[in-house]
Amino acid sequence: MAERPGIGVLVSHVVRDAKALLAAQVSLTKAEVRHAGQEVAVVSIAGLIAVAGISMAMLFGLIALAFGLAELGMPVWAGFLCVMGLLLLTAVIAGVVAKVRSGKITGLSVAQAEWQETTNAVSHAMGVPPAPGASGSGPAGRGTN
């Protein structure tokens, strides 16, 4: 019959497992923050392209209007209006991309849910009731941002 491990061995195993769990939780949080940061960068760039496109389109529109009013009938301004239309189209496309991509930014929902599950599991194992307002474990308790 095998000898049962002593309390010191059991405590060292618990500490080792807790450290491993904490390291995994931190890694998950870092990965989720990195992903969210990349999404914010893409949305920001698309938004800046939209703003720059609209600004340039307005500038060309005003220049075309000025030439159009000055010349009244000369086709020079038509070229300026074509450029304005192209810039507006670019701005609209970039704006739609920014809007669609911004809907995919969810924050740290997975890491938050895992931290809450870990807290609940440790509390349950220690016989301590979960904190007030703490969600239950599992997919039903996971929030979405």
Buried (B, 14 or more C-beta within 10 A) or exposed (E): EEEEEEEEEEEEEEEEEEEEBEEEBEEBBEEBEEBBEEBEEBBEBBBEBBBBBBEBBBBBBEBBBEBBEEEEEEEEBEEBBEBBEBBBEBBBBBBEBBEEBBEEBBBBBBBBBBBBBBBBEEBEEEEEEBEEEEBEBEEEEBEEE
